[in-house]
């Protein structure tokens, strides 16, 4: 990404909705429909805290999943692996010293399934499950039922959140044209599925794990394939005048022939996907990764449940 290319606009939103009455099965230790988290980003030696308000009304499963990962420390130390002018993507990669020279200069995809299973064993916790690889529900995938229109979640009562600057969006990597099916526990308890609580559905829309992004653009065009589950509480002060200002100030110190991000092309996706067919599909993505001056997710702390 060249120094002056800062405001390329694109947006991903969602049209997800779950009725509030469906929340009971997910809120055993909750106190609010709007939990709050603070994400601390470290950049250029400084910490930048950004407060977010989540919505259990719009996305109860996604919010529960995100909170459980945060409480387990899953996100601590991960990096912004794709920095675009309209979004900061994170949740699945770290920088490592692949050459053994002391420099963290190689982007590495984490093994999501192995990581969460290790956290369960090490911390004595249990992650909430809603998606299984088999119809008998013996192989949990630790992924999330996609709470958006393309997965059959309709807007019956309107949305509490809308896509816009500061939106937190849970997303999934490209799964290609495969027809893999998974067993999903419906949030509505089966009310819209002839009373059947469990249903075999497409894996693509039920494969979100830990990846999310913060939308930082200005122009929003809705899509039905991703889940907005939170929004920044004080976007202007904490993001525009905080972290993003610091990044732009750093970019302004670069020479014209220098770049803030390193273009990583044809990065292999789904290296550790539980479906072999997707692992070997050869799917790739291009990232703009801040490596020389990384943006690190220092912590994600739940401040209100």
Protein Blocks (a to p, Z undefined) as FASTA:
>chain_A
ZZklmbbccdddddddddfklmmmmmmmgcbfbdcddddddeehiacdddddddfklmmm
lmmmmmmmmmnommgopacfbdcfkbccehjaccddfkonopacbdcdddfklmmmmmmm
mnopacddfbdfbfnlpacghiacddbfknopacfkopfbdcdehiacdddddebjafbd
cddddfklommngopabdcddfklmmcfkbccddfbfbdcddfkbccfbdcfblmlmmmm
mmmmmmmmmmmmpcfkbcfbdcdehiaehklgcblklmmnopacdddddfklccddfbac
dfbZZ
